[in-house]
Amino acid sequence: MFEETTIREFTELIASPSSIPGGGGASALVGAIGIALGDMVGEHTLGKKKYADVEEDIRVLMDKAQELREKLVDCVDKDAIAFEPLSKAYRIPKDEPGRDETLEKCLRDAAEVPMEIFNLTLEALEVVKDFSEKGSRLMISDAATGALQLKAAMYGAAVNVKVNTNLMKDREYAGKLDSYIDAKIQKYSDLADEIFADYYNTL
């Protein structure tokens, strides 16, 4: 759907009257860029004598980074696909039988992809942290930049979960999702800030 669009085309679509791609898809793309920057650190570490003792660790991190990047890119389309039924459900007349049940299902489905994006950004931040500690010191600015991209993606995913949970009738289910995000977001925000500060404060 969007994977073959250019950067210019994608940003034009976001800026258009269309609701897709929206905040969830944009967050997934930003997250993919963030973990790609981590992977870049690995690419510039392999084969360097100075880092021979961590080369196997770096290879493992690169494999993980590439897997996360692919999943985040896939989420750009997945988020748009999940949102379309919700946009249609909002147009169902309020007095039509079954509307509430349809809307509730669509809200759950629409929250599912940004929750996946959220979890992927948490994993990616852990990987970037390892890159920043083990990778070439010449490339740590890229790890620091990647960490901030992932932080932004994490917050974007979180708000796109909560915009759906806020409208759910099942408050117990909505509360579980909200509580999970609340329990994770500060820890990983701090982690991203730590990765950034560890480099930025040395300049």
C-alpha positions in Angstrom: 0.0 0.0 0.0 2.6 2.6 1.1 5.8 0.7 1.1 6.6 1.7 -2.5 5.7 5.4 -2.1 8.5 7.9 -2.1 9.3 10.0 1.0 7.8 13.1 -0.7 4.6 11.1 -1.6 4.2 9.7 1.9 4.5 13.1 3.5 2.0 14.5 1.0 -0.4 11.8 1.9 -0.1 12.5 5.6 -0.7 16.2 4.9 -3.8 15.5 2.7 -7.5 15.3 3.8 -7.2 11.5 3.9 -7.1 9.9 7.4 -4.5 7.3 6.2 -1.7 7.2 6.7 -2.1 8.8 10.1 -0.3 9.0 13.4 0.1 5.3 13.8 1.6 4.7 10.4 3.8 7.8 10.8 5.0 6.5 14.1 5.9 3.1 12.6 8.0 4.7 9.9 9.8 7.0 12.4 10.5 3.9 14.5 11.8 2.0 11.5 14.2 4.9 10.8 15.3 4.9 14.5 16.3 1.3 14.5 17.9 1.6 11.1 20.2 4.2 12.6 21.1 1.7 15.3 21.8 -0.9 12.6 24.0 1.6 10.8 26.2 1.7 13.9 26.6 -2.1 13.6 27.5 -1.8 9.9 30.4 0.6 10.8 31.6 -1.6 13.7 32.0 -4.9 11.9 35.5 -5.7 10.6 37.2 -3.1 12.9 40.1 -4.6 14.8 39.3 -2.4 17.8 35.9 -4.0 18.1 36.8 -7.6 17.3 35.9 -8.8 20.8 32.2 -7.7 20.3 31.8 -8.6 16.7 29.5 -11.6 17.3 27.4 -9.5 19.7 27.1 -6.8 17.0 26.0 -9.4 14.4 23.3 -10.6 16.7 22.2 -7.0 17.3 22.1 -6.3 13.6 20.0 -9.3 12.9 17.5 -8.2 15.6 17.6 -4.6 14.3 16.8 -5.7 10.7 13.9 -7.8 12.0 12.5 -4.9 14.0 12.9 -2.5 11.0 10.9 -4.9 8.7 8.1 -5.3 11.3 7.8 -1.6 11.8 7.7 -0.9 8.1 5.0 -3.6 7.8 3.0 -1.8 10.5 2.7 1.3 8.3 0.3 -0.6 6.0 -1.2 -2.7 8.9 -2.2 0.5 10.7 -4.0 1.9 7.7 -5.8 -1.4 7.0 -7.0 -1.6 10.6 -8.3 2.0 10.7 -10.5 1.8 7.6 -13.2 -0.4 9.2 -13.3 2.0 12.2 -13.8 5.0 9.9 -16.7 3.2 8.3 -18.2 2.2 11.7 -18.3 5.8 12.8 -20.7 6.4 9.9 -23.2 3.7 11.0 -26.4 5.5 12.2 -26.5 5.6 16.0 -29.9 3.9 16.1 -28.8 0.9 13.9 -28.9 -2.4 15.7 -25.4 -3.8 16.4 -23.6 -0.5 15.9 -22.1 -0.5 19.4 -20.8 -4.0 19.0 -19.3 -3.2 15.6 -17.7 0.0 16.8 -16.2 -1.7 19.9 -14.6 -4.5 17.7 -13.2 -1.9 15.3 -11.8 0.2 18.2 -10.0 -2.9 19.5 -8.7 -3.8 16.1 -7.5 -0.2 15.5 -5.7 -0.2 18.9 -4.0 -3.5 18.1 -1.5 -2.2 15.5 -0.3 0.9 17.5 0.1 -1.4 20.5 2.4 -3.6 18.3 4.3 -0.5 17.2 4.7 0.5 20.8 6.1 -2.8 21.8 8.4 -2.9 18.8 9.8 0.5 19.8 10.6 -0.8 23.3 12.5 -3.7 21.9 14.3 -1.4 19.5 15.4 1.0 22.2 17.0 -1.9 24.1 18.9 -2.9 20.9 20.0 0.7 20.2 21.2 0.9 23.8 23.5 -2.1 23.2 24.7 -0.6 19.9 25.6 2.6 21.7 27.6 0.7 24.3 29.3 -1.8 22.0 29.5 -0.1 18.7 32.0 2.2 17.1 32.4 5.4 19.0 32.6 7.2 15.7 28.9 6.4 15.0 27.4 7.0 18.5 25.7 10.2 17.3 23.6 7.9 15.0 22.6 5.7 18.0 21.7 8.9 19.9 19.6 10.1 17.0 18.0 6.8 16.6 17.1 6.7 20.3 15.2 10.0 19.9 13.4 8.8 16.8 12.3 5.7 18.7 11.2 7.7 21.7 9.0 9.8 19.4 7.6 6.7 17.7 6.9 5.2 21.1 4.9 8.2 22.2 3.1 8.4 18.9 2.1 4.7 19.2 1.0 5.2 22.8 -1.4 8.1 22.0 -2.8 6.2 19.0 -3.7 3.3 21.4 -5.2 5.6 23.9 -7.3 7.5 21.4 -9.1 4.2 20.8 -9.2 2.9 24.4 -10.8 6.3 25.4 -13.8 5.4 23.3 -14.2 1.8 24.3 -17.3 0.7 26.3 -15.3 -2.2 27.9 -13.5 -0.1 30.4 -11.8 -3.1 32.0 -10.1 -4.1 28.7 -9.3 -0.4 27.9 -7.8 0.0 31.4 -5.5 -3.0 30.9 -4.1 -1.5 27.7 -3.7 1.9 29.2 -2.1 0.6 32.4 0.4 -1.4 30.3 1.4 1.6 28.4 1.7 3.8 31.5 3.9 1.1 33.1 6.3 1.1 30.2 6.5 4.6 28.7 8.4 6.4 31.4 11.1 3.7 31.8 11.7 3.6 28.0 11.5 7.4 27.7 14.2 7.6 30.3 16.2 5.0 28.4 16.1 7.0 25.2 17.1 10.1 27.1 20.0 8.2 28.7 21.3 7.0 25.3 21.1 10.5 23.9 22.7 12.2 27.0 25.5 9.7 27.2 26.8 11.0 23.9 25.4 14.6 23.8 27.0 15.5 27.2 30.4 14.6 25.9 30.3 17.2 23.2 
